[in-house]
Amino acid sequence: MVRIVYLARLRDAFGTSAEQVDLPGDIGTVAALLAWLRTRGGVWAHELASGRAVRVAVNHDIALPTTPIQRDDEVALFPPVTGG
């Protein structure tokens, strides 16, 4: 199981702050996870579409698309934060 946490606008858009999922065996990177989540369609496809501002952290470390995801990891999805 992987715990996926949704923050800020993503939490609001998806209607949940977190979920536990059993990922298919071919989902082993951040990019593959995002692609898999987009297949849910609707708001998932829209919010996670290529070009949308979404950051990812794996186990509290900022992740790249190539960052591996393993069983028992926590993956957080969130919009970039701007300051002023």
Salt bridges, closest charged atoms under 4 A:
ASP12 OD1 - ARG11 NE 3.95
GLU19 OE2 - ARG40 NH1 2.85
GLU47 OE1 - ARG9 NE 2.74
GLU47 OE1 - ARG52 NH2 2.76
GLU74 OE1 - ARG3 NE 3.60
GLU74 OE2 - HIS60 NE2 3.35
